[in-house]
Amino acid sequence: MKILGTTALSRKAVFALSASAALVAGGLGFAAPASAYGNTAVYQIELSANLSGHDGGGAWLWIELDSSHTGDYKGSDCGHAGQGAVADSGDVTWSDNTTTHTLTINGVILKGLGDFPTTITVPDTYGHYTGGLSSFLTVPFPIPSTVGNSQLQVAP
């Protein structure tokens, strides 16, 4: 059988072409969520800061930073002692210190820690970072930065 002056494609070839087209279309579908905030997002910050144990707690935050030096956050935090996790969300402002190569994010309120206004300071270079509980955010009590653990992702 001839199709447009060429020999017919085998079923395997047709399947392979169809599968490739589906993967390309699927890949385009995955690209769309990155533009959910429009084209002004310059950083996405994901932070998990934890202190284990009965009297421990933690904060789990996702922060989007726009080129206008504003942004927003969603997440939760928990001071333990039976309270459980509390939802956090709101608007932030941020600055980039090009001398220390750090981003400083203000406006995050940790509701599970008595509406504590934390300041978040992270590297301004994309990557994955680790540290202690208070390595990347201020907490309402004195704690060495080596106690607990934090996982941080700074992404485009």
C-alpha positions as CSV (number, residue, x, y, z in Angstrom):
1,M,0.0,0.0,0.0
2,K,1.3,3.5,-0.9
3,I,0.7,6.6,1.2
4,L,1.4,9.9,-0.6
5,G,3.8,8.3,-3.0
6,T,5.8,6.4,-0.3
7,T,5.5,2.9,1.1
8,A,3.2,2.4,4.0
9,L,4.6,2.9,7.4
10,S,4.7,-0.2,9.6
11,R,2.4,-0.3,12.6
12,K,5.5,0.0,14.9
13,A,6.6,3.1,13.1
14,V,3.1,4.7,13.4
15,F,3.0,3.7,17.1
16,A,6.5,5.2,17.7
17,L,5.5,8.5,15.9
18,S,2.2,8.6,17.9
19,A,4.0,8.0,21.2
20,S,6.6,10.7,20.4
21,A,3.9,13.2,19.6
22,A,2.2,12.3,22.8
23,L,5.4,12.8,24.8
24,V,6.0,16.2,23.2
25,A,2.5,17.3,23.8
26,G,2.7,16.0,27.4
27,G,6.0,17.9,27.9
28,L,4.4,21.1,26.8
29,G,1.6,20.5,29.3
30,F,4.2,20.2,32.1
31,A,5.8,23.5,31.1
32,A,2.5,25.4,31.6
33,P,2.4,25.4,35.5
34,A,5.8,27.2,35.6
35,S,4.0,30.3,34.2
36,A,1.2,30.1,36.7
37,Y,2.3,33.4,38.2
38,G,2.9,35.0,34.8
39,N,6.3,35.9,33.6
40,T,7.5,38.0,36.5
41,A,8.5,35.1,38.9
42,V,12.3,35.1,39.4
43,Y,12.7,32.7,42.4
44,Q,10.8,29.9,44.0
45,I,11.9,29.1,47.5
46,E,10.9,25.8,49.2
47,L,11.9,25.5,52.8
48,S,11.4,22.7,55.3
49,A,12.9,23.5,58.8
50,N,12.4,21.0,61.5
51,L,13.2,20.2,65.2
52,S,12.2,16.6,66.0
53,G,10.9,15.3,69.2
54,H,7.8,15.9,71.4
55,D,8.7,19.5,72.1
56,G,10.0,20.1,68.5
57,G,8.2,21.6,65.6
58,G,8.8,23.0,62.2
59,A,7.9,25.2,59.2
60,W,7.2,24.1,55.7
61,L,7.0,26.9,53.2
62,W,6.8,27.6,49.5
63,I,7.6,31.2,48.5
64,E,7.3,32.8,45.1
65,L,9.3,36.0,44.4
66,D,8.5,38.4,41.6
67,S,10.8,40.7,39.7
68,S,9.0,43.6,41.5
69,H,10.5,42.5,44.8
70,T,7.1,41.3,46.0
71,G,5.7,37.8,46.2
72,D,3.6,35.4,48.2
73,Y,3.9,32.3,50.3
74,K,1.9,29.3,51.4
75,G,2.7,26.6,53.9
76,S,2.3,25.6,57.5
77,D,4.1,25.5,60.7
78,C,3.8,23.7,64.0
79,G,5.1,24.4,67.5
80,H,4.1,20.9,68.7
81,A,2.9,20.7,72.3
82,G,-0.3,19.1,71.0
83,Q,-1.3,22.1,68.8
84,G,-0.7,20.5,65.4
85,A,0.1,22.2,62.1
86,V,-1.4,25.6,61.3
87,A,-1.8,27.0,57.7
88,D,0.3,30.0,56.7
89,S,-0.1,32.3,53.7
90,G,0.3,35.9,52.7
91,D,2.4,38.4,50.8
92,V,6.1,39.1,51.1
93,T,8.7,41.6,50.1
94,W,12.3,40.7,49.3
95,S,15.7,42.2,48.6
96,D,18.9,40.8,47.1
97,N,22.2,41.7,48.7
98,T,24.7,41.3,45.9
99,T,27.6,41.6,48.3
100,T,26.6,38.7,50.5
101,H,24.7,36.9,47.7
102,T,21.6,36.4,49.9
103,L,17.9,37.1,49.5
104,T,16.1,38.5,52.5
105,I,12.4,37.8,52.6
106,N,10.1,39.7,54.9
107,G,6.3,39.3,55.6
108,V,6.2,35.6,56.5
109,I,4.1,35.0,59.6
110,L,4.4,31.7,61.4
111,K,0.9,31.3,62.9
112,G,1.6,28.1,64.8
113,L,4.4,30.0,66.7
114,G,2.1,32.7,68.0
115,D,2.0,34.8,64.8
116,F,5.8,35.2,64.8
117,P,7.1,37.4,62.0
118,T,10.1,35.4,60.7
119,T,12.8,36.8,58.4
120,I,14.0,34.3,55.8
121,T,17.5,34.6,54.4
122,V,18.6,32.3,51.6
123,P,21.4,32.2,49.0
124,D,20.6,34.1,45.8
125,T,22.0,31.2,43.7
126,Y,19.8,28.4,42.5
127,G,20.4,25.1,44.2
128,H,19.7,22.8,47.1
129,Y,21.0,23.7,50.6
130,T,20.9,22.1,54.0
131,G,21.4,23.5,57.5
132,G,20.1,23.6,61.1
133,L,16.6,24.7,62.1
134,S,17.5,28.4,62.2
135,S,20.0,28.5,59.3
136,F,17.5,30.1,56.9
137,L,14.8,31.6,59.1
138,T,14.6,33.4,62.5
139,V,12.7,31.7,65.3
140,P,11.1,33.2,68.4
141,F,13.5,31.5,70.8
142,P,17.3,31.3,71.0
143,I,18.6,28.2,69.2
144,P,22.0,27.3,67.7
145,S,21.9,27.1,63.9
146,T,23.3,23.5,64.2
147,V,20.2,22.2,66.1
148,G,17.5,20.6,64.0
149,N,17.6,20.5,60.3
150,S,16.5,22.4,57.2
151,Q,16.2,21.5,53.6
152,L,16.1,24.5,51.1
153,Q,15.6,24.7,47.4
154,V,16.2,27.9,45.5
155,A,14.8,27.5,42.0
156,P,13.9,29.7,39.0
